[in-house]
Amino acid sequence: MNLDAFTSKRITRFIEEHRKSSGVLPTLKDFETAGFARELIDVAVRKDLIELFYVTLTNGTIVKGYKIKQIK
């Protein structure tokens, strides 16, 4: 699967909007609900567009959360 500039921008915009509205990192389920394929998110992680974090929810469940990669 290929990651073009338009899709990259959509992913980063989705992460920003999700964090502003809910206050938490989006999970893979959030991405799938928004119409992003699981494979596309994996490609974005491999290309260093976004970072994968393990997030502990308030009920104790550990899920994968995604954050925009900070360029140093």
N, CA, C and O atoms as a Maestro MAE file, in Angstrom:
{
 s_m_m2io_version
 :::
 2.0.0
}

f_m_ct {
 s_m_title
 :::
 protein
 m_atom[288] {
  # First column is atom index #
  i_m_mmod_type
  r_m_x_coord
  r_m_y_coord
  r_m_z_coord
  i_m_residue_number
  s_m_chain_name
  s_m_pdb_residue_name
  s_m_pdb_atom_name
  i_m_atomic_number
  :::
  1 25 0.854 -1.174 0.000 1 A "MET " " N  " 7
  2 3 0.000 0.000 0.000 1 A "MET " " CA " 6
  3 2 0.901 1.239 0.000 1 A "MET " " C  " 6
  4 15 1.923 1.273 0.685 1 A "MET " " O  " 8
  5 25 0.513 2.244 -0.770 2 A "ASN " " N  " 7
  6 3 1.317 3.440 -0.920 2 A "ASN " " CA " 6
  7 2 0.738 4.586 -0.094 2 A "ASN " " C  " 6
  8 15 -0.478 4.696 0.063 2 A "ASN " " O  " 8
  9 25 1.609 5.427 0.424 3 A "LEU " " N  " 7
  10 3 1.199 6.562 1.242 3 A "LEU " " CA " 6
  11 2 1.521 7.846 0.490 3 A "LEU " " C  " 6
  12 15 2.678 8.263 0.439 3 A "LEU " " O  " 8
  13 25 0.503 8.476 -0.095 4 A "ASP " " N  " 7
  14 3 0.738 9.705 -0.847 4 A "ASP " " CA " 6
  15 2 0.621 10.924 0.080 4 A "ASP " " C  " 6
  16 15 0.236 10.800 1.242 4 A "ASP " " O  " 8
  17 25 0.957 12.084 -0.449 5 A "ALA " " N  " 7
  18 3 0.970 13.312 0.354 5 A "ALA " " CA " 6
  19 2 -0.423 13.666 0.874 5 A "ALA " " C  " 6
  20 15 -0.559 14.119 2.011 5 A "ALA " " O  " 8
  21 25 -1.448 13.468 0.064 6 A "PHE " " N  " 7
  22 3 -2.819 13.771 0.480 6 A "PHE " " CA " 6
  23 2 -3.243 12.896 1.658 6 A "PHE " " C  " 6
  24 15 -3.817 13.389 2.630 6 A "PHE " " O  " 8
  25 25 -2.960 11.608 1.568 7 A "THR " " N  " 7
  26 3 -3.329 10.685 2.644 7 A "THR " " CA " 6
  27 2 -2.526 10.974 3.908 7 A "THR " " C  " 6
  28 15 -3.065 10.890 5.012 7 A "THR " " O  " 8
  29 25 -1.253 11.310 3.763 8 A "SER " " N  " 7
  30 3 -0.421 11.670 4.917 8 A "SER " " CA " 6
  31 2 -1.023 12.852 5.663 8 A "SER " " C  " 6
  32 15 -1.092 12.854 6.892 8 A "SER " " O  " 8
  33 25 -1.449 13.840 4.921 9 A "LYS " " N  " 7
  34 3 -2.063 15.030 5.528 9 A "LYS " " CA " 6
  35 2 -3.380 14.681 6.208 9 A "LYS " " C  " 6
  36 15 -3.681 15.209 7.278 9 A "LYS " " O  " 8
  37 25 -4.173 13.794 5.597 10 A "ARG " " N  " 7
  38 3 -5.441 13.370 6.206 10 A "ARG " " CA " 6
  39 2 -5.200 12.662 7.536 10 A "ARG " " C  " 6
  40 15 -5.927 12.880 8.505 10 A "ARG " " O  " 8
  41 25 -4.171 11.811 7.575 11 A "ILE " " N  " 7
  42 3 -3.858 11.075 8.806 11 A "ILE " " CA " 6
  43 2 -3.439 12.037 9.907 11 A "ILE " " C  " 6
  44 15 -3.938 11.949 11.028 11 A "ILE " " O  " 8
  45 25 -2.525 12.959 9.599 12 A "THR " " N  " 7
  46 3 -2.061 13.895 10.629 12 A "THR " " CA " 6
  47 2 -3.188 14.815 11.086 12 A "THR " " C  " 6
  48 15 -3.286 15.130 12.272 12 A "THR " " O  " 8
  49 25 -4.034 15.247 10.164 13 A "ARG " " N  " 7
  50 3 -5.170 16.093 10.538 13 A "ARG " " CA " 6
  51 2 -6.135 15.320 11.434 13 A "ARG " " C  " 6
  52 15 -6.665 15.874 12.397 13 A "ARG " " O  " 8
  53 25 -6.366 14.041 11.122 14 A "PHE " " N  " 7
  54 3 -7.260 13.230 11.943 14 A "PHE " " CA " 6
  55 2 -6.716 13.105 13.372 14 A "PHE " " C  " 6
  56 15 -7.469 13.216 14.339 14 A "PHE " " O  " 8
  57 25 -5.408 12.874 13.497 15 A "ILE " " N  " 7
  58 3 -4.806 12.745 14.832 15 A "ILE " " CA " 6
  59 2 -4.978 14.044 15.618 15 A "ILE " " C  " 6
  60 15 -5.367 14.016 16.785 15 A "ILE " " O  " 8
  61 25 -4.691 15.173 14.987 16 A "GLU " " N  " 7
  62 3 -4.829 16.468 15.667 16 A "GLU " " CA " 6
  63 2 -6.268 16.720 16.109 16 A "GLU " " C  " 6
  64 15 -6.504 17.123 17.248 16 A "GLU " " O  " 8
  65 25 -7.226 16.488 15.221 17 A "GLU " " N  " 7
  66 3 -8.629 16.727 15.549 17 A "GLU " " CA " 6
  67 2 -9.133 15.772 16.624 17 A "GLU " " C  " 6
  68 15 -9.913 16.164 17.492 17 A "GLU " " O  " 8
  69 25 -8.690 14.520 16.568 18 A "HIS " " N  " 7
  70 3 -9.115 13.537 17.566 18 A "HIS " " CA " 6
  71 2 -8.588 13.915 18.946 18 A "HIS " " C  " 6
  72 15 -9.313 13.821 19.937 18 A "HIS " " O  " 8
  73 25 -7.334 14.341 19.013 19 A "ARG " " N  " 7
  74 3 -6.753 14.742 20.303 19 A "ARG " " CA " 6
  75 2 -7.440 15.981 20.856 19 A "ARG " " C  " 6
  76 15 -7.653 16.078 22.065 19 A "ARG " " O  " 8
  77 25 -7.794 16.933 19.989 20 A "LYS " " N  " 7
  78 3 -8.481 18.144 20.453 20 A "LYS " " CA " 6
  79 2 -9.874 17.830 20.975 20 A "LYS " " C  " 6
  80 15 -10.302 18.396 21.981 20 A "LYS " " O  " 8
  81 25 -10.582 16.934 20.303 21 A "SER " " N  " 7
  82 3 -11.968 16.655 20.694 21 A "SER " " CA " 6
  83 2 -12.090 15.709 21.877 21 A "SER " " C  " 6
  84 15 -12.993 15.859 22.700 21 A "SER " " O  " 8
  85 25 -11.177 14.721 21.971 22 A "SER " " N  " 7
  86 3 -11.328 13.728 23.039 22 A "SER " " CA " 6
  87 2 -10.249 13.802 24.114 22 A "SER " " C  " 6
  88 15 -10.448 13.304 25.222 22 A "SER " " O  " 8
  89 25 -9.110 14.416 23.801 23 A "GLY " " N  " 7
  90 3 -8.038 14.527 24.787 23 A "GLY " " CA " 6
  91 2 -7.165 13.295 24.896 23 A "GLY " " C  " 6
  92 15 -6.301 13.237 25.770 23 A "GLY " " O  " 8
  93 25 -7.362 12.309 24.037 24 A "VAL " " N  " 7
  94 3 -6.542 11.096 24.063 24 A "VAL " " CA " 6
  95 2 -6.009 10.799 22.665 24 A "VAL " " C  " 6
  96 15 -6.512 11.315 21.666 24 A "VAL " " O  " 8
  97 25 -4.985 9.961 22.620 25 A "LEU " " N  " 7
  98 3 -4.436 9.540 21.335 25 A "LEU " " CA " 6
  99 2 -5.433 8.631 20.624 25 A "LEU " " C  " 6
  100 15 -6.102 7.827 21.273 25 A "LEU " " O  " 8
  101 25 -5.544 8.744 19.311 26 A "PRO " " N  " 7
  102 3 -6.444 7.842 18.585 26 A "PRO " " CA " 6
  103 2 -5.894 6.423 18.562 26 A "PRO " " C  " 6
  104 15 -4.684 6.215 18.483 26 A "PRO " " O  " 8
  105 25 -6.781 5.467 18.631 27 A "THR " " N  " 7
  106 3 -6.402 4.059 18.563 27 A "THR " " CA " 6
  107 2 -6.648 3.547 17.147 27 A "THR " " C  " 6
  108 15 -7.205 4.252 16.305 27 A "THR " " O  " 8
  109 25 -6.228 2.326 16.904 28 A "LEU " " N  " 7
  110 3 -6.448 1.726 15.594 28 A "LEU " " CA " 6
  111 2 -7.939 1.636 15.281 28 A "LEU " " C  " 6
  112 15 -8.347 1.802 14.132 28 A "LEU " " O  " 8
  113 25 -8.736 1.380 16.284 29 A "LYS " " N  " 7
  114 3 -10.192 1.320 16.093 29 A "LYS " " CA " 6
  115 2 -10.737 2.678 15.658 29 A "LYS " " C  " 6
  116 15 -11.637 2.743 14.821 29 A "LYS " " O  " 8
  117 25 -10.199 3.761 16.219 30 A "ASP " " N  " 7
  118 3 -10.626 5.104 15.817 30 A "ASP " " CA " 6
  119 2 -10.285 5.367 14.350 30 A "ASP " " C  " 6
  120 15 -11.086 5.937 13.610 30 A "ASP " " O  " 8
  121 25 -9.085 4.944 13.938 31 A "PHE " " N  " 7
  122 3 -8.683 5.107 12.545 31 A "PHE " " CA " 6
  123 2 -9.603 4.315 11.613 31 A "PHE " " C  " 6
  124 15 -10.034 4.820 10.576 31 A "PHE " " O  " 8
  125 25 -9.898 3.075 11.993 32 A "GLU " " N  " 7
  126 3 -10.759 2.245 11.153 32 A "GLU " " CA " 6
  127 2 -12.172 2.817 11.064 32 A "GLU " " C  " 6
  128 15 -12.804 2.747 10.009 32 A "GLU " " O  " 8
  129 25 -12.667 3.380 12.157 33 A "THR " " N  " 7
  130 3 -13.977 4.015 12.158 33 A "THR " " CA " 6
  131 2 -13.999 5.221 11.220 33 A "THR " " C  " 6
  132 15 -15.013 5.504 10.583 33 A "THR " " O  " 8
  133 25 -12.862 5.932 11.142 34 A "ALA " " N  " 7
  134 3 -12.758 7.116 10.276 34 A "ALA " " CA " 6
  135 2 -12.485 6.750 8.820 34 A "ALA " " C  " 6
  136 15 -12.445 7.633 7.963 34 A "ALA " " O  " 8
  137 25 -12.295 5.456 8.526 35 A "GLY " " N  " 7
  138 3 -12.129 5.030 7.144 35 A "GLY " " CA " 6
  139 2 -10.704 4.751 6.711 35 A "GLY " " C  " 6
  140 15 -10.452 4.568 5.520 35 A "GLY " " O  " 8
  141 25 -9.765 4.716 7.645 36 A "PHE " " N  " 7
  142 3 -8.376 4.396 7.321 36 A "PHE " " CA " 6
  143 2 -8.147 2.898 7.502 36 A "PHE " " C  " 6
  144 15 -8.544 2.323 8.516 36 A "PHE " " O  " 8
  145 25 -7.516 2.278 6.530 37 A "ALA " " N  " 7
  146 3 -7.221 0.844 6.613 37 A "ALA " " CA " 6
  147 2 -6.064 0.594 7.583 37 A "ALA " " C  " 6
  148 15 -5.170 1.426 7.731 37 A "ALA " " O  " 8
  149 25 -6.100 -0.549 8.227 38 A "ARG " " N  " 7
  150 3 -5.046 -0.945 9.163 38 A "ARG " " CA " 6
  151 2 -3.675 -0.960 8.476 38 A "ARG " " C  " 6
  152 15 -2.678 -0.542 9.066 38 A "ARG " " O  " 8
  153 25 -3.630 -1.436 7.244 39 A "GLU " " N  " 7
  154 3 -2.371 -1.506 6.502 39 A "GLU " " CA " 6
  155 2 -1.809 -0.116 6.231 39 A "GLU " " C  " 6
  156 15 -0.593 0.075 6.240 39 A "GLU " " O  " 8
  157 25 -2.686 0.853 5.991 40 A "LEU " " N  " 7
  158 3 -2.260 2.224 5.744 40 A "LEU " " CA " 6
  159 2 -1.610 2.832 6.982 40 A "LEU " " C  " 6
  160 15 -0.625 3.562 6.872 40 A "LEU " " O  " 8
  161 25 -2.149 2.540 8.138 41 A "ILE " " N  " 7
  162 3 -1.578 3.044 9.387 41 A "ILE " " CA " 6
  163 2 -0.220 2.390 9.635 41 A "ILE " " C  " 6
  164 15 0.702 3.056 10.107 41 A "ILE " " O  " 8
  165 25 -0.080 1.104 9.327 42 A "ASP " " N  " 7
  166 3 1.212 0.427 9.458 42 A "ASP " " CA " 6
  167 2 2.266 1.056 8.550 42 A "ASP " " C  " 6
  168 15 3.421 1.207 8.949 42 A "ASP " " O  " 8
  169 25 1.874 1.420 7.341 43 A "VAL " " N  " 7
  170 3 2.798 2.074 6.412 43 A "VAL " " CA " 6
  171 2 3.221 3.439 6.957 43 A "VAL " " C  " 6
  172 15 4.392 3.807 6.865 43 A "VAL " " O  " 8
  173 25 2.279 4.183 7.518 44 A "ALA " " N  " 7
  174 3 2.586 5.501 8.080 44 A "ALA " " CA " 6
  175 2 3.571 5.390 9.247 44 A "ALA " " C  " 6
  176 15 4.427 6.259 9.417 44 A "ALA " " O  " 8
  177 25 3.459 4.334 10.044 45 A "VAL " " N  " 7
  178 3 4.407 4.116 11.146 45 A "VAL " " CA " 6
  179 2 5.783 3.774 10.589 45 A "VAL " " C  " 6
  180 15 6.790 4.298 11.067 45 A "VAL " " O  " 8
  181 25 5.839 2.899 9.582 46 A "ARG " " N  " 7
  182 3 7.132 2.509 8.986 46 A "ARG " " CA " 6
  183 2 7.822 3.683 8.306 46 A "ARG " " C  " 6
  184 15 9.051 3.747 8.284 46 A "ARG " " O  " 8
  185 25 7.052 4.611 7.753 47 A "LYS " " N  " 7
  186 3 7.630 5.771 7.062 47 A "LYS " " CA " 6
  187 2 7.900 6.931 8.022 47 A "LYS " " C  " 6
  188 15 8.228 8.030 7.574 47 A "LYS " " O  " 8
  189 25 7.771 6.712 9.308 48 A "ASP " " N  " 7
  190 3 8.032 7.710 10.351 48 A "ASP " " CA " 6
  191 2 7.143 8.942 10.269 48 A "ASP " " C  " 6
  192 15 7.564 10.033 10.654 48 A "ASP " " O  " 8
  193 25 5.939 8.786 9.781 49 A "LEU " " N  " 7
  194 3 4.972 9.883 9.793 49 A "LEU " " CA " 6
  195 2 4.317 9.976 11.170 49 A "LEU " " C  " 6
  196 15 4.103 11.068 11.698 49 A "LEU " " O  " 8
  197 25 4.002 8.813 11.741 50 A "ILE " " N  " 7
  198 3 3.378 8.760 13.063 50 A "ILE " " CA " 6
  199 2 4.131 7.763 13.934 50 A "ILE " " C  " 6
  200 15 4.863 6.909 13.433 50 A "ILE " " O  " 8
  201 25 3.941 7.886 15.255 51 A "GLU " " N  " 7
  202 3 4.579 6.996 16.221 51 A "GLU " " CA " 6
  203 2 3.525 6.149 16.923 51 A "GLU " " C  " 6
  204 15 2.392 6.583 17.134 51 A "GLU " " O  " 8
  205 25 3.919 4.947 17.274 52 A "LEU " " N  " 7
  206 3 3.045 4.022 17.988 52 A "LEU " " CA " 6
  207 2 3.395 4.048 19.468 52 A "LEU " " C  " 6
  208 15 4.563 3.931 19.837 52 A "LEU " " O  " 8
  209 25 2.378 4.201 20.315 53 A "PHE " " N  " 7
  210 3 2.543 4.160 21.760 53 A "PHE " " CA " 6
  211 2 1.540 3.167 22.326 53 A "PHE " " C  " 6
  212 15 0.466 2.961 21.761 53 A "PHE " " O  " 8
  213 25 1.899 2.563 23.433 54 A "TYR " " N  " 7
  214 3 0.944 1.714 24.143 54 A "TYR " " CA " 6
  215 2 0.323 2.559 25.236 54 A "TYR " " C  " 6
  216 15 1.026 3.102 26.089 54 A "TYR " " O  " 8
  217 25 -0.997 2.669 25.209 55 A "VAL " " N  " 7
  218 3 -1.741 3.548 26.096 55 A "VAL " " CA " 6
  219 2 -2.594 2.704 27.029 55 A "VAL " " C  " 6
  220 15 -3.274 1.776 26.592 55 A "VAL " " O  " 8
  221 25 -2.553 3.032 28.321 56 A "THR " " N  " 7
  222 3 -3.396 2.353 29.296 56 A "THR " " CA " 6
  223 2 -4.665 3.168 29.487 56 A "THR " " C  " 6
  224 15 -4.608 4.333 29.879 56 A "THR " " O  " 8
  225 25 -5.800 2.559 29.212 57 A "LEU " " N  " 7
  226 3 -7.083 3.228 29.383 57 A "LEU " " CA " 6
  227 2 -7.488 3.222 30.849 57 A "LEU " " C  " 6
  228 15 -6.881 2.516 31.654 57 A "LEU " " O  " 8
  229 25 -8.497 3.994 31.201 58 A "THR " " N  " 7
  230 3 -8.915 4.094 32.594 58 A "THR " " CA " 6
  231 2 -9.442 2.776 33.152 58 A "THR " " C  " 6
  232 15 -9.432 2.570 34.365 58 A "THR " " O  " 8
  233 25 -9.900 1.883 32.277 59 A "ASN " " N  " 7
  234 3 -10.392 0.593 32.760 59 A "ASN " " CA " 6
  235 2 -9.279 -0.452 32.846 59 A "ASN " " C  " 6
  236 15 -9.546 -1.610 33.166 59 A "ASN " " O  " 8
  237 25 -8.031 -0.056 32.563 60 A "GLY " " N  " 7
  238 3 -6.890 -0.959 32.677 60 A "GLY " " CA " 6
  239 2 -6.476 -1.630 31.383 60 A "GLY " " C  " 6
  240 15 -5.437 -2.288 31.342 60 A "GLY " " O  " 8
  241 25 -7.244 -1.485 30.344 61 A "THR " " N  " 7
  242 3 -6.925 -2.078 29.053 61 A "THR " " CA " 6
  243 2 -5.766 -1.332 28.407 61 A "THR " " C  " 6
  244 15 -5.705 -0.104 28.456 61 A "THR " " O  " 8
  245 25 -4.854 -2.075 27.804 62 A "ILE " " N  " 7
  246 3 -3.726 -1.467 27.102 62 A "ILE " " CA " 6
  247 2 -3.994 -1.577 25.602 62 A "ILE " " C  " 6
  248 15 -4.213 -2.671 25.082 62 A "ILE " " O  " 8
  249 25 -3.976 -0.425 24.905 63 A "VAL " " N  " 7
  250 3 -4.233 -0.376 23.470 63 A "VAL " " CA " 6
  251 2 -3.119 0.412 22.793 63 A "VAL " " C  " 6
  252 15 -2.357 1.123 23.448 63 A "VAL " " O  " 8
  253 25 -3.036 0.274 21.472 64 A "LYS " " N  " 7
  254 3 -2.073 1.034 20.692 64 A "LYS " " CA " 6
  255 2 -2.656 2.406 20.398 64 A "LYS " " C  " 6
  256 15 -3.775 2.519 19.897 64 A "LYS " " O  " 8
  257 25 -1.891 3.451 20.712 65 A "GLY " " N  " 7
  258 3 -2.272 4.812 20.380 65 A "GLY " " CA " 6
  259 2 -1.255 5.386 19.413 65 A "GLY " " C  " 6
  260 15 -0.100 4.963 19.396 65 A "GLY " " O  " 8
  261 25 -1.675 6.338 18.616 66 A "TYR " " N  " 7
  262 3 -0.805 6.893 17.582 66 A "TYR " " CA " 6
  263 2 -0.667 8.402 17.755 66 A "TYR " " C  " 6
  264 15 -1.633 9.096 18.070 66 A "TYR " " O  " 8
  265 25 0.552 8.895 17.544 67 A "LYS " " N  " 7
  266 3 0.873 10.300 17.708 67 A "LYS " " CA " 6
  267 2 1.693 10.751 16.502 67 A "LYS " " C  " 6
  268 15 2.419 9.952 15.912 67 A "LYS " " O  " 8
  269 25 1.580 12.021 16.136 68 A "ILE " " N  " 7
  270 3 2.362 12.550 15.020 68 A "ILE " " CA " 6
  271 2 3.838 12.572 15.424 68 A "ILE " " C  " 6
  272 15 4.180 13.010 16.522 68 A "ILE " " O  " 8
  273 25 4.692 12.104 14.546 69 A "LYS " " N  " 7
  274 3 6.125 12.043 14.801 69 A "LYS " " CA " 6
  275 2 6.672 13.471 14.867 69 A "LYS " " C  " 6
  276 15 6.448 14.270 13.958 69 A "LYS " " O  " 8
  277 25 7.386 13.785 15.943 70 A "GLN " " N  " 7
  278 3 7.995 15.094 16.107 70 A "GLN " " CA " 6
  279 2 9.350 15.119 15.413 70 A "GLN " " C  " 6
  280 15 10.200 14.265 15.666 70 A "GLN " " O  " 8
  281 25 9.549 16.091 14.545 71 A "ILE " " N  " 7
  282 3 10.821 16.217 13.832 71 A "ILE " " CA " 6
  283 2 11.752 17.078 14.694 71 A "ILE " " C  " 6
  284 15 11.389 18.168 15.136 71 A "ILE " " O  " 8
  285 25 12.948 16.560 14.916 72 A "LYS " " N  " 7
  286 3 13.916 17.276 15.755 72 A "LYS " " CA " 6
  287 2 14.871 18.067 14.919 72 A "LYS " " C  " 6
  288 15 15.756 18.733 15.456 72 A "LYS " " O  " 8
  :::
 }
 m_bond[287] {
  # First column is bond index #
  i_m_from
  i_m_to
  i_m_order
  :::
  1 1 2 1
  2 2 3 1
  3 3 4 2
  4 3 5 1
  5 5 6 1
  6 6 7 1
  7 7 8 2
  8 7 9 1
  9 9 10 1
  10 10 11 1
  11 11 12 2
  12 11 13 1
  13 13 14 1
  14 14 15 1
  15 15 16 2
  16 15 17 1
  17 17 18 1
  18 18 19 1
  19 19 20 2
  20 19 21 1
  21 21 22 1
  22 22 23 1
  23 23 24 2
  24 23 25 1
  25 25 26 1
  26 26 27 1
  27 27 28 2
  28 27 29 1
  29 29 30 1
  30 30 31 1
  31 31 32 2
  32 31 33 1
  33 33 34 1
  34 34 35 1
  35 35 36 2
  36 35 37 1
  37 37 38 1
  38 38 39 1
  39 39 40 2
  40 39 41 1
  41 41 42 1
  42 42 43 1
  43 43 44 2
  44 43 45 1
  45 45 46 1
  46 46 47 1
  47 47 48 2
  48 47 49 1
  49 49 50 1
  50 50 51 1
  51 51 52 2
  52 51 53 1
  53 53 54 1
  54 54 55 1
  55 55 56 2
  56 55 57 1
  57 57 58 1
  58 58 59 1
  59 59 60 2
  60 59 61 1
  61 61 62 1
  62 62 63 1
  63 63 64 2
  64 63 65 1
  65 65 66 1
  66 66 67 1
  67 67 68 2
  68 67 69 1
  69 69 70 1
  70 70 71 1
  71 71 72 2
  72 71 73 1
  73 73 74 1
  74 74 75 1
  75 75 76 2
  76 75 77 1
  77 77 78 1
  78 78 79 1
  79 79 80 2
  80 79 81 1
  81 81 82 1
  82 82 83 1
  83 83 84 2
  84 83 85 1
  85 85 86 1
  86 86 87 1
  87 87 88 2
  88 87 89 1
  89 89 90 1
  90 90 91 1
  91 91 92 2
  92 91 93 1
  93 93 94 1
  94 94 95 1
  95 95 96 2
  96 95 97 1
  97 97 98 1
  98 98 99 1
  99 99 100 2
  100 99 101 1
  101 101 102 1
  102 102 103 1
  103 103 104 2
  104 103 105 1
  105 105 106 1
  106 106 107 1
  107 107 108 2
  108 107 109 1
  109 109 110 1
  110 110 111 1
  111 111 112 2
  112 111 113 1
  113 113 114 1
  114 114 115 1
  115 115 116 2
  116 115 117 1
  117 117 118 1
  118 118 119 1
  119 119 120 2
  120 119 121 1
  121 121 122 1
  122 122 123 1
  123 123 124 2
  124 123 125 1
  125 125 126 1
  126 126 127 1
  127 127 128 2
  128 127 129 1
  129 129 130 1
  130 130 131 1
  131 131 132 2
  132 131 133 1
  133 133 134 1
  134 134 135 1
  135 135 136 2
  136 135 137 1
  137 137 138 1
  138 138 139 1
  139 139 140 2
  140 139 141 1
  141 141 142 1
  142 142 143 1
  143 143 144 2
  144 143 145 1
  145 145 146 1
  146 146 147 1
  147 147 148 2
  148 147 149 1
  149 149 150 1
  150 150 151 1
  151 151 152 2
  152 151 153 1
  153 153 154 1
  154 154 155 1
  155 155 156 2
  156 155 157 1
  157 157 158 1
  158 158 159 1
  159 159 160 2
  160 159 161 1
  161 161 162 1
  162 162 163 1
  163 163 164 2
  164 163 165 1
  165 165 166 1
  166 166 167 1
  167 167 168 2
  168 167 169 1
  169 169 170 1
  170 170 171 1
  171 171 172 2
  172 171 173 1
  173 173 174 1
  174 174 175 1
  175 175 176 2
  176 175 177 1
  177 177 178 1
  178 178 179 1
  179 179 180 2
  180 179 181 1
  181 181 182 1
  182 182 183 1
  183 183 184 2
  184 183 185 1
  185 185 186 1
  186 186 187 1
  187 187 188 2
  188 187 189 1
  189 189 190 1
  190 190 191 1
  191 191 192 2
  192 191 193 1
  193 193 194 1
  194 194 195 1
  195 195 196 2
  196 195 197 1
  197 197 198 1
  198 198 199 1
  199 199 200 2
  200 199 201 1
  201 201 202 1
  202 202 203 1
  203 203 204 2
  204 203 205 1
  205 205 206 1
  206 206 207 1
  207 207 208 2
  208 207 209 1
  209 209 210 1
  210 210 211 1
  211 211 212 2
  212 211 213 1
  213 213 214 1
  214 214 215 1
  215 215 216 2
  216 215 217 1
  217 217 218 1
  218 218 219 1
  219 219 220 2
  220 219 221 1
  221 221 222 1
  222 222 223 1
  223 223 224 2
  224 223 225 1
  225 225 226 1
  226 226 227 1
  227 227 228 2
  228 227 229 1
  229 229 230 1
  230 230 231 1
  231 231 232 2
  232 231 233 1
  233 233 234 1
  234 234 235 1
  235 235 236 2
  236 235 237 1
  237 237 238 1
  238 238 239 1
  239 239 240 2
  240 239 241 1
  241 241 242 1
  242 242 243 1
  243 243 244 2
  244 243 245 1
  245 245 246 1
  246 246 247 1
  247 247 248 2
  248 247 249 1
  249 249 250 1
  250 250 251 1
  251 251 252 2
  252 251 253 1
  253 253 254 1
  254 254 255 1
  255 255 256 2
  256 255 257 1
  257 257 258 1
  258 258 259 1
  259 259 260 2
  260 259 261 1
  261 261 262 1
  262 262 263 1
  263 263 264 2
  264 263 265 1
  265 265 266 1
  266 266 267 1
  267 267 268 2
  268 267 269 1
  269 269 270 1
  270 270 271 1
  271 271 272 2
  272 271 273 1
  273 273 274 1
  274 274 275 1
  275 275 276 2
  276 275 277 1
  277 277 278 1
  278 278 279 1
  279 279 280 2
  280 279 281 1
  281 281 282 1
  282 282 283 1
  283 283 284 2
  284 283 285 1
  285 285 286 1
  286 286 287 1
  287 287 288 2
  :::
 }
}
